[in-house]
Amino acid sequence: MNDRQQPYDPYASQEQQLIGYDGYGRPVYGRAPEPPAAPQAPQYDAYGRPYDYGYDYGGASHGGQQQYYEQQPQAAPQDGGYGGYGGYEPGQAPQAQAPQAQAQPTLQAQQWIPQQVHREPAAPAAAPQQPRTPQIPEPRRADSADSADSGPDYRTEQFAFIDQPDEESEDVIDWLKFTESRTERREEARRRGRNRVVALIVVLALFVLGGAGYLWYAGKLPFLDGPGRKEGGAAVAGPQERDMIVVHVHNTKKGGTSTALLVDNVTTQKGATVLLPNALGVPRDDGTGIPLGKTVEEGGLGVRESLDSVLGTRIGGTWRLDTPFLENLVELVGGIEVDTDTAVPADDAVKAPAVAQGTKQHLSGAMAVAYATHRAQNEPEAEQLERLGKVLYGTLRKIPGDPKSATLTVESMGQILDPSLNAQTLGAMLSKLGEHAKEGPSAYRTDVLGVKPDGTLTDDANKNVVKEVLGGSFTAAQAGTAPRVGLRDATGDEKAQTAAKAALINGGYTFVEGGKAAATRSATQITYQDDAQREKAVEVAKTLGLPETVVKKGENTVNADVVVTLGKDYEPS
């Protein structure tokens, strides 16, 4: 007998029967085969799965663990163990081994060994419970030595429902994204709106500052005198470049002349026409005065220099425009439009057509000449000069803006020009003036120079026309030339005025006729505007035999470097 301790067999007390022999010929005892048990109805857990599905729920609430052990027909184990289980421990799965009974001759035939199914008593089925959301188990290590004691063995497919997409969660996420994006858009719109407001405020502030700066510079702000304003509030223009020519219009049919200055202010990009009355006194070479109209009719020699002496200008050339050439010029530009102030009757003697009165009257060449030279009986010369100014303005508006085209127009007139002014220079000048005239009164003005009956300039003409439009002043005199001295008589004694005039001419000064003062003065006064002219003013006082105390700085009423207002204290030597 084998002295080894046999494993516990719960069926050992039952009756044993010989059921066969092992590989060594030893008898094998066991229970008699029982008839196969009737199939039992499957039992299910709370999730609708059978208990024998193979899962261990690890608790008494599911009836415990059901295990099935089956014994396959096999020979006795090699270690010669005895027992009802053929040497296997309870709960241990048998391992198949190669039967050796086939090699033993003592076995006549292979005997059938009934299969033994060991089942533990099933616990009563628990009442169905509500399904609970299982916790995701920790992954089980397959190589654990104590796998049997490590807890329940769960599989992934048991919890496949966790991986299913949650449509409600996606809707919530989409709603949050939409709300966030809409909030961001609102904030961005507010930010852009604030930026626009700030930019608008900055632009308005710059505009206001720029306008205020301009007004300050021009001296137009009350109580603030900018660089553009001097004492007494008179506006002073800075250094400006001007191009100007003198135009003498000769009426070849009725006789008479008219004179005008065409001015192109290069600095301010503006143009002007200044009409000069024939009564304007200009000096001769001997210092005596002569009316402008008379010197023009005599040939006009030296008129340009005489005008420069009186007005303090620098005239660049002379353009003699006889009425036939004025008619040709108007026809070449296709006629002009003029607002006529009076009706001009037709004159059959000179073949002059009638001109109607009204606004925007279309005038041909002959009509333009008739209107420009018309002067009614006992009508002031200034009225006729204003009509000439309208015709010149309307003609300039029709001159081509291209200098080459304007030059071609001048050449097409067929006129022989003065050597001081060729066709190219005249064409370029007219094209620039035409561009200013096309802009309207804001860029082009027409003035009639005011003259007193004695031929001298009025104070208003001297301030507003000569200085502002023509830029005439003592600064116009060229360096090294004799200073221009104006003489205004306030003595009431013509002999004293004649003596003072002769003294100035004999002293080498350029004489400028200043006419008579509105009232007599008891004391003589010599004025200058620029500090650089003070020494010249002192020399003029010495020439007239006057003390230096009569020299003062002030505004000159005559357009000259130095102005002498002769008083009763003057005694000719």
Secondary structure, DSSP 8 states (H G I E B T S, - for coil): ---S-----TTTTS--EEEEE-TTS-EEEE-------------B-TTS-BGGGS----SGGGT-----EE--S----TT---STTTT--TT---------GGG-TT--S-------EE-----------------------TT-TTGGGS-----GGGGGGGGS--HHHHHHHHHHHHHHHHHHHHHHHHHHHHHHHHHHHHHHHHHHHHHHHHHHHTT-STT---TTB-GGG-B---S--EEEEEEEEE-TTT--EEEEEEEEETTTTEEEEEEE-TT-EEE-TTS-EEEHHHHHHTT-TTHHHHHHHHH-----EEEEEEHHHHHHHHHHTT-EEEEESS-B--BTTTTB--B--EEEEEE-HHHHHHHHT---TT--HHHHHHHHHHHHHHHHHTS-SSHHHHHHHHHHTT----TTS-HHHHHHHHHHHHHHHHH-TTTEEEEE--B-TTS-B-HHHIIIIIITTS--SGGGS-TTS--EEEEEE-SS-HHHHHHHHHHHHHTT-EEEEEEE-SS--SS-EEEESSGGGHHHHHHHHHHTT--GGGEEE---SSSSSEEEEE-TT----
